[in-house]
């Protein structure tokens, strides 16, 4: 059986509040696991 090192993976998440032209904000996220169990970040993108 092969062991996987989860420190080599990054999980990306893209979410929109809807599919219409006025659908804002869009959320972007990234998660990863480090040796001291720290995990990811997220942010919202809005129209100007």
PyMOL commands that set and color helices and strands:
alter all, ss='L'
color gray80, all
select helices_A, chain A and resi 6-8
alter helices_A, ss='H'
color red, helices_A
select strands_A, chain A and resi 11-16+26-31+41-45
alter strands_A, ss='S'
color yellow, strands_A
deselect
rebuild
show_as cartoon
